[in-house]
């Protein structure tokens, strides 16, 4: 079975064929950095992180671009999100941007989300955006009015092909601000004239102004990935208008197909209602990490398919954490067996490993189905535990296979994912110290260590070969 991806544009799963053999060029809409990242961001960027990891595990060279929006993302009120945030905190817009860009990357690091290969900022690519607007004017798809430039959707018959929304519906529908400058209500801004007191503005052929939100992704993706590239990802809520506008302006400018596979992740719910700042029902990643490790949050997210919604609650993460602990314990026991028995053949358990890796890959090849892939990993864990209990000869091949799926593909098991250092080496040290105390017949101290570890959820089991431990 080859890798198949659900393409939002065609509304069906399609076999993946990269534009260039052995390479994947991928762009994902990054955050607008005006506040702290929340669990909705975790859902999106963990989902696409696994996509990147899986491609690399398959042997592809991936160039992953994820932008930072620091200008031009307008609220329905017409306010720029960055300017509103700067006014809220009474700081300079770029000061706000630096603060929340740092907070975003810190949160992603804690969730073990790989850094993009390129993280371009909208404010750092104004010349490219101006050049793209000029090209659209030259090609007859845009018009200038009083220092602002708009895309003329009536000139682009395919507008709406991603979202399925017709221009006629948009022109008659709600949520379109009345703007006398526009020829049609559905036209969207490529460049906006700035008022004298507007804090973020640049020189342009049409006067002082700032770019629209949609133009930044078209300009930066073309700069770093080419006018046509493999995969564009983002949240489902970005299908319209953001991605629809990206397609129109990019293809109208280049006269080439823009993106070959569109991927959209679904949202995070709270009691069945979309998590959002406007509803006040959101939880920041930092708040979640006060209660759970980054690995636990990540595992919780991956237990839902990227195209499915996930209902967030502390109870749901706690339940996911219990399942994660079973996988962690298998990993720990496997390490211990290999350390204790250095004479086992490196190929011990190879057939077992190859069978489970193939089953795992079948699930991931079906549109990155992480819930089903995790189910296969539990099957692998069950068979490994049985083999360990029976004393079967398991070698480096089987350990490597489990590590590749657990760490390299799913991104679990990193010491960076927790709120502090990985505790396993310290537990090993305390259990070893307890063994020494027991050998010296210092039973009281040995029992204190055992009871102290038990209070932290670590259970010790004494055996003929010494003590082993697991999280209870």
C-alpha positions in Angstrom: 0.0 0.0 0.0 1.3 3.4 -0.9 0.8 6.6 1.0 -2.6 8.2 0.4 -3.6 11.7 1.5 -7.1 13.2 1.8 -6.9 16.2 -0.5 -9.4 18.9 0.6 -9.4 20.3 -3.0 -10.6 17.1 -4.6 -12.5 15.9 -1.5 -11.0 12.4 -1.7 -7.9 10.4 -0.8 -5.2 10.5 -3.4 -2.0 8.5 -3.8 0.9 10.8 -2.9 3.4 11.6 -5.7 5.9 14.4 -5.0 6.6 17.0 -7.6 10.3 16.1 -7.2 11.3 12.5 -6.6 12.5 11.9 -3.1 11.6 15.4 -1.9 8.6 16.9 -0.2 7.9 20.7 -0.1 5.4 21.5 2.6 3.9 24.8 3.9 1.7 25.1 7.0 0.1 28.4 8.1 1.8 29.4 11.3 0.4 31.4 14.3 -0.5 35.0 14.5 1.7 36.0 17.4 -0.5 38.3 19.5 -1.2 36.1 22.5 -0.1 32.8 24.2 -0.5 29.6 22.2 -3.4 27.4 23.2 -4.5 23.7 22.8 -5.9 24.4 19.4 -2.4 25.3 18.3 -1.2 22.1 19.8 -3.7 20.1 17.8 -2.7 21.7 14.5 1.1 21.7 14.9 1.5 18.3 16.5 -0.6 16.8 13.6 1.6 18.4 10.9 4.7 17.5 12.9 3.9 13.8 12.6 3.3 14.3 8.9 6.8 15.8 8.5 8.3 13.0 10.8 6.6 10.3 8.8 7.8 11.6 5.5 11.4 11.8 6.8 11.1 8.3 8.3 10.1 7.0 4.8 13.3 8.5 3.5 12.0 11.8 1.9 14.0 15.0 2.1 11.5 17.5 3.5 11.6 21.3 3.4 9.0 22.4 5.9 8.1 26.1 5.9 5.8 27.6 8.6 5.2 31.3 8.6 4.9 33.7 11.5 2.1 36.2 11.0 3.2 39.5 12.6 1.2 42.0 10.5 -2.0 42.1 8.4 -4.3 39.5 10.2 -7.4 41.6 10.6 -10.3 40.9 13.0 -13.9 41.3 11.8 -13.8 44.7 13.3 -11.1 45.8 10.9 -8.4 45.9 13.6 -5.0 44.2 13.1 -4.6 41.5 15.7 -1.0 42.6 16.4 -2.0 46.2 16.9 -4.9 45.2 19.2 -2.5 43.1 21.3 0.1 45.8 21.5 -2.6 48.3 22.7 -3.8 45.8 25.2 -0.3 45.4 26.8 0.8 49.0 26.0 3.9 47.9 24.2 5.3 48.3 20.7 3.9 45.9 18.1 7.3 44.3 17.4 7.8 43.9 21.2 4.6 42.0 21.3 5.6 39.9 18.4 9.0 39.0 20.0 7.2 38.0 23.3 4.7 35.7 21.8 6.9 34.2 19.1 9.2 33.1 21.9 6.2 31.8 23.8 5.1 29.8 20.8 8.4 28.2 20.1 8.9 27.4 23.8 5.5 25.6 23.8 6.3 23.7 20.7 9.6 22.6 22.1 7.8 21.3 25.2 5.4 19.3 23.0 8.4 18.0 21.0 7.3 19.6 17.8 10.2 19.9 15.4 11.2 23.4 14.4 10.3 24.2 10.8 13.2 24.4 8.4 12.2 28.0 7.6 10.0 30.3 9.8 9.6 33.4 7.7 7.9 36.5 9.1 5.3 38.5 7.1 7.0 41.8 8.1 10.3 40.6 6.8 8.9 39.9 3.3 7.2 43.1 2.4 9.1 43.5 -0.9 8.0 40.1 -2.0 4.4 40.8 -1.2 4.5 44.2 -3.0 6.0 42.4 -6.1 3.2 39.9 -6.0 0.5 42.6 -5.8 2.2 44.4 -8.8 2.1 41.2 -10.8 -1.7 40.8 -10.1 -2.3 44.3 -11.2 -0.3 43.7 -14.4 -2.2 40.5 -15.1 -5.5 42.3 -14.7 -6.8 40.5 -11.6 -6.5 43.4 -9.2 -7.4 47.1 -9.0 -6.1 50.1 -7.0 -8.5 52.5 -5.2 -7.3 55.4 -3.0 -4.0 53.7 -2.1 -5.5 50.3 -1.4 -5.3 47.3 -3.8 -8.0 44.6 -4.1 -8.3 41.3 -5.8 -11.2 41.2 -8.3 -12.9 37.8 -7.7 -15.2 38.3 -10.7 -12.1 37.9 -12.9 -11.3 34.5 -11.3 -14.1 32.0 -12.1 -12.5 29.3 -10.0 -12.8 31.3 -6.8 -14.5 29.0 -4.3 -13.1 25.7 -5.6 -11.5 24.7 -2.3 -14.3 25.7 0.1 -17.2 25.0 -2.3 -18.6 28.5 -1.7 -19.9 30.3 -4.8 -19.1 34.0 -5.3 -22.8 34.8 -5.7 -23.5 33.3 -2.2 -20.6 35.3 -0.7 -21.8 38.6 -2.3 -25.3 38.0 -1.0 -24.2 36.5 2.3 -23.4 37.8 5.7 -20.0 38.6 7.3 -18.9 40.8 4.3 -18.2 44.3 5.5 -19.6 47.1 3.4 -16.7 48.8 1.7 -17.5 51.4 -0.9 -14.0 51.0 -2.4 -14.6 47.5 -3.5 -16.2 46.7 -6.9 -17.7 43.5 -5.4 -18.4 42.6 -1.7 -16.3 39.4 -2.1 -13.2 41.2 -3.3 -10.4 41.0 -0.8 -7.5 43.3 0.1 -4.0 42.7 -1.2 -2.7 46.0 0.2 -4.3 48.5 2.5 -3.7 52.2 2.8 -2.6 53.1 6.2 -3.9 56.0 8.3 -1.3 58.4 9.5 -1.4 57.0 13.1 -1.2 53.4 12.0 1.8 52.0 13.7 2.8 49.3 11.1 3.2 50.7 7.6 5.6 50.6 4.7 6.3 52.5 1.5 4.7 51.0 -1.7 3.9 52.1 -5.3 0.4 53.0 -4.0 1.6 55.0 -0.9 2.1 54.1 2.7 0.3 51.0 3.8 0.5 47.4 4.9 -0.2 44.0 3.3 -3.4 42.0 3.6 -3.3 38.8 5.5 -3.7 36.4 2.6 -0.9 37.8 0.4 1.9 36.9 2.9 1.5 33.1 2.6 1.4 33.3 -1.2 4.5 35.4 -1.4 6.6 33.4 1.2 5.6 29.9 0.0 6.6 30.9 -3.6 9.9 32.3 -2.4 10.9 29.2 -0.4 9.0 26.3 -2.1 8.4 27.5 -5.7 5.2 28.6 -7.4 3.9 25.0 -7.3 4.6 22.8 -4.4 3.4 19.5 -2.8 1.5 20.1 0.4 -0.2 23.1 2.1 -1.6 22.6 5.5 -3.6 24.5 8.1 -6.7 24.6 10.2 -10.1 23.8 8.8 -11.3 27.3 9.6 -8.7 28.7 7.2 -10.2 27.0 4.1 -12.3 30.2 3.7 -11.4 32.9 3.2 -7.6 32.5 3.7 -6.7 29.5 1.7 -9.3 30.3 -1.0 -7.7 33.7 -1.4 -4.2 32.2 -1.5 -5.2 29.9 -4.4 -6.8 32.7 -6.4 -4.0 35.2 -6.0 -1.2 32.7 -6.5 -2.6 31.0 -9.6 -3.7 34.4 -11.1 -0.1 35.7 -10.6 1.9 32.6 -11.8 -0.7 31.1 -14.1 0.4 27.7 -12.6 -1.2 25.3 -10.2 -0.5 26.5 -6.7 -0.7 23.4 -4.4 -1.0 19.7 -5.2 -2.4 18.4 -1.9 -4.4 20.5 0.6 -4.5 19.2 4.2 -6.7 20.6 6.9 -6.8 19.6 10.5 -10.0 19.8 12.6 -10.6 21.8 15.7 -10.4 21.3 19.5 -13.8 21.2 21.3 -14.7 21.9 24.9 -17.9 20.1 25.9 -18.8 19.9 22.2 -18.2 23.6 21.5 -15.2 24.9 19.5 -12.4 26.2 21.7 -11.7 29.8 20.9 -10.5 33.0 22.5 -13.8 34.8 21.6 -15.8 32.3 23.7 -13.3 32.4 26.6 -13.2 28.5 26.7 -9.6 28.1 25.7 -6.7 26.6 27.6 -3.2 27.8 26.9 -0.5 25.2 26.4 1.4 26.6 29.4 -1.7 26.0 31.6 -2.0 22.4 30.3 1.6 21.7 31.0 1.2 22.6 34.6 -0.9 19.5 35.0 0.5 17.2 32.4 3.7 16.5 30.6 4.2 17.6 27.0 4.4 13.9 26.1 1.0 13.2 27.6 -0.6 16.2 25.8 1.0 15.1 22.6 -0.3 11.5 23.0 -3.8 12.8 23.7 -3.8 14.8 20.5 -2.5 11.9 18.4 -5.2 9.6 19.6 -7.6 11.6 17.3 -7.2 11.7 13.6 -6.0 15.1 12.3 -9.2 15.6 10.3 -11.4 14.7 13.3 -12.3 17.1 16.2 -11.0 16.3 19.7 -12.9 17.1 22.9 -10.4 18.5 25.4 -10.7 17.9 29.2 -8.3 17.1 32.0 -10.1 13.7 32.4 -9.5 12.9 28.7 -5.7 13.7 28.9 -5.5 11.7 32.2 -7.1 8.7 30.5 -4.7 9.0 27.5 -1.8 9.3 30.0 -2.6 5.8 31.4 -2.4 4.3 28.0 0.9 6.1 27.3 2.3 4.7 30.5 1.8 1.1 29.3 3.9 1.9 26.2 6.5 3.7 28.3 6.8 0.6 30.6 7.3 -1.7 27.6 10.1 0.6 26.4 11.7 0.6 29.8 11.5 -3.2 30.2 12.9 -3.7 26.7 15.9 -1.4 27.5 16.5 -3.3 30.8 16.5 -6.7 29.1 19.0 -5.6 26.4 21.2 -4.0 29.1 21.1 -7.1 31.3 21.6 -9.7 28.6 24.4 -8.5 26.3 24.8 -12.0 24.7 21.4 -12.0 23.0 21.6 -12.0 19.2 21.1 -8.6 17.7 18.5 -10.1 15.4 16.4 -11.6 18.2 12.8 -10.8 17.5 13.4 -9.4 14.0 10.4 -11.1 12.4 8.1 -9.9 15.2 9.4 -6.3 14.7 9.1 -6.4 10.9 5.5 -7.6 11.1 4.4 -4.9 13.5 6.3 -2.1 11.7 4.5 -3.1 8.5 1.1 -3.0 10.2 1.9 0.4 11.7 3.0 1.7 8.3 -0.3 0.5 6.7 -2.2 2.7 9.1 0.0 5.7 8.6 -0.2 5.3 4.8 -3.9 5.7 5.1 -3.9 9.5 5.4 -1.7 9.6 8.5 -4.1 7.7 10.7 -2.4 8.1 14.0 -5.2 6.6 16.2 -5.0 3.3 14.3 -1.2 3.4 14.2 -1.1 3.9 18.0 -3.5 0.9 18.2 -0.9 -1.1 16.2 1.8 0.1 18.6 -0.2 -1.2 21.5 -0.4 -4.6 19.7 3.4 -4.5 19.3 3.8 -3.6 23.0 1.5 -6.5 24.0 3.6 -9.0 22.0 6.8 -7.6 23.4 5.6 -7.9 27.0 4.6 -11.5 26.3 8.0 -12.2 24.8 9.8 -10.5 27.8 7.7 -12.5 30.3 8.6 -15.8 28.5 12.3 -14.9 28.4 12.3 -14.9 24.5 15.6 -13.7 23.0 14.9 -10.1 22.0 17.8 -8.1 20.4 18.6 -4.7 19.2 16.5 -5.1 16.0 13.2 -5.2 17.9 14.3 -2.4 20.3 15.2 -0.2 17.4 11.9 -0.9 15.6 9.9 0.1 18.7 12.0 3.2 19.2 11.6 4.3 15.6 7.8 4.2 15.8 7.5 5.6 19.3 10.1 8.3 19.0 11.0 9.1 15.3 7.4 8.9 13.9 5.1 9.7 16.8 7.6 12.1 18.5 7.1 10.6 21.9 9.7 9.7 24.5 11.7 12.9 24.3 13.2 14.2 27.5 12.3 17.7 26.3 8.5 16.9 26.5 8.1 17.0 30.2 8.0 19.9 32.6 11.5 19.0 33.8 14.2 16.4 33.3 13.4 12.8 32.4 12.9 11.0 35.7 13.8 7.5 34.5 17.6 7.7 35.2 16.9 9.0 38.7 14.5 6.2 39.4 17.1 3.7 38.1 19.6 5.2 40.5 17.3 5.0 43.5 16.3 1.4 42.8 20.0 0.5 42.4 20.7 2.2 45.8 17.8 0.2 47.4 19.3 -3.0 46.1 22.6 -2.2 47.8 20.8 -1.3 51.0 19.0 -4.7 51.0 22.3 -6.5 50.4 23.7 -4.7 53.5 20.5 -5.7 55.4 19.6 -2.1 56.0 15.9 -2.9 55.7 14.5 0.3 57.2 16.2 2.6 54.7 15.4 0.2 51.8 11.7 0.2 52.8 11.7 4.0 53.0 13.0 4.2 49.5 10.4 1.7 48.3 7.6 3.5 50.1 8.8 6.9 48.8 8.8 5.8 45.2 5.4 4.2 45.7 4.0 7.5 46.8 5.2 8.9 43.5 3.5 6.2 41.5 6.6 4.0 41.0 6.1 0.3 42.0 9.1 -1.9 42.8 9.0 -5.7 42.2 11.7 -7.8 43.9 12.9 -10.9 42.0 15.8 -13.3 41.9 17.8 -11.1 39.5 17.2 -8.0 41.6 14.5 -5.4 41.7 12.6 -4.0 38.7 10.2 -1.0 38.6 7.2 0.3 36.7 4.8 3.2 37.0 1.6 2.0 38.6 
